[in-house]
Amino acid sequence: MYYITKTLEISAAHRLTLDYESKCTNLHGHNWIITVYCRAKELNSNGMVTDFTHIKREVSDKLDHACLNDVLPFNPTAENMARWICETVENCYRVDVKESEGNVASYVKDEE
């Protein structure tokens, strides 16, 4: 099995829709640290699991310096973002989304 990891930093704003009072329902921003984990039993025709540039294109190019509420079709919690990224990036099996020091959400695909 081959493994790669790509870490990205993006700056993005969001506001959460919550069923309780929270300052997070106001528009605010984070410098997000996103770690994408990919794996494959065989390398592709280019000798890669997934091209690092393709990961950047799918994540950073879509989310960096954006209002996540305008880009993503769901409540942009760190947990929902982690799942969306995992489902979007080829061969991805895990994503960690760090929205601030000490606050990290992870999504790991079930084994197939």
N, C-alpha and C positions, 0 to 999 in steps of 0.2 A: 504494500500500500504506500502511495506517495502522499505527502502532506505539504501544504503551503499555508502561510499566514500573512495577511496584509493588514497593516494598521494605518488608519486614516484619521486625520483631524479635520472636522468641519465646523464652521460657525453657522448656526441656524437658529431661528426663532420659532416658537410655537406657543399655543395656548391650549390648555387641556379642558375637555368637557367632563366635569365630575359631578357626582350626585351628593357632594358635600362642599362646604365652603373651604376655599383654598386660594392662596395668592397665585397658584399655578393656573388658575382660570384666566388670569391677565396675560397679555402678550409679554413674553420674556425670551431671553436667548441663552444659549449655552455654547461653549466650545467643546463639542462632542468628540470623544475618542472612540472610534469604532474599530474593532478587531474582527476580521473575517477569516474563518478557517475553512479550507477546502481540502478535499481528498479524492483520489482516484486510484483504482487498481491498476490501470494502464495509463500511460501518458498519451496525450493527443498527438496528432501528426507533426506538431511543432516541438514535441518533446516537453510539454508542459501539462500540469494538472489543470490550471486555468491561468490565463495571461493576467499578470498584475494590472496591466493597463485596462483590461476589460472590467476588472473589479472596480477600479477607480471610476471608470465611465458609468457603471451602473449605480454607484453609491455617491461619490463625491460630486461628480458632474451634475447629478440630479438634485442633491440636497444642500450642497455648500452655498452659503449666503442666500438661503431661501427662507420663506415662511412655510414651515412644514405643513401647516393646515391647508395651504394653497396647492401643495404638491402631492400629498399623500391622501388617499381616499378613506382614511380612518382616523380615530382619535390618536394623535401622534405621541403616545407614551413611549418611553424607552423600550418597554417590552414589545409593543406592537411594531416599533421600528426594527428591532432585532429580528422578529419573525419575517417581516417583509423583505429585509435584506437577504436573509437566509433563503427565502423562496425565490428571490430574484437572481442571485449570483449562481452561475453554473458550478456544480460540484460542491457547493457550500453545505456544511453540516452543522456549523455552529457560528453564532455571532454574539459578541459582547458589545454592549453600548454603554459607555460611561458618560453620563451627562454632567457630573461634577465629582469632585474628590469624595470618595466613599459611597457613591451611588452608581451602581452598575447593574444593568439588566442583561440577562443572557437568554438566548434561545438555542436549543439543540434539537435537531431533527431526530425523530425516532428512527431507530435502526430499521432498515428495509429488509 
